[in-house]
Amino acid sequence: MLEIKIRQNSNIIILDLSGRVDANSAKLVEIVGQCLREGYADILCNLEEVESIDYIGISVLVIAYKEVVNNRGRMKFMNIPIHLRGVFTVSGMDRAIEIYATEESALNSFKEDKVIEGIKKMQLRRRFKRLPIDLKIELKSKTSGQPSCLKVDILNLSAVGAFIFGCDKFKLGDELILNMKLAPREEELVLDASVVWIPDKEVQPHEYPGIGVEFRNLSAETQQKLIDFIERNLSFMSSD
């Protein structure tokens, strides 16, 4: 029988597993799902006290792992006993997951991931040119679907995000739908976005009320339309 104890280190949930991981271990998937629903996307499984894992148990781990990944989270494993490593090797699981020998090294890896993720995002942003522009758009909440900010302004646009001025109805992490039209054809684009920055009213009064958004789930075709629009307008500016 599988026993699971839950503890927390910062924003990381640590699941201490003991006993057998087998066909009767569905509660691991349930606990992982509950963690995700409560906003904890980083999960570390400690297998130090696990007695045995059969191939159905491996499937349970795979289901839990996929659930985390599909929710943009990270699931890692630590302290896999010697007598269980063969199952992970034969099943190929050890090539799909991250395994750490100690809790300290596992926790540090989550911190390193965030640093690397930040660097990658910065590099991605620098790949794309930014266009200063005054473009009227409409914003609505993705969850409620009700219009929230009508005819606000994009003041800075890139192929991965934008700074929007004139709307103070959202908070960090909110999921939005952004509706805009690109000249000269007035082609309408409907984009998913999330709020990643809000200026401080006291420190940045000239940018308040405003929000910085990052575009989500962009297709290659839509992103290319943004790039073409930005390049076209930048060339007009440089020729003036």
Buried (B, 14 or more C-beta within 10 A) or exposed (E): EBEBEEEEEEEBBBBBBBBBBBEEBEEBBEBBBEBBEEEBBBBBBBBEEBBEBBEEBBBBBBBBBEBBEEEEBBBBBBBBEEEBEEBBEEBEBBEEBBBBEEBEEBBEBBEEBEEEEEEEBEEBBEEBEBBEBEBEBBBBBBEEEEEBBEEBBBBBBBBBBBBBBBBEBBEEEBBBBBBBEBEEEEEEBEBBBBBBEBBEEEEEEEBBBBBBBBBBEBEEEBBEBBBEBBEEBBEEEEEE
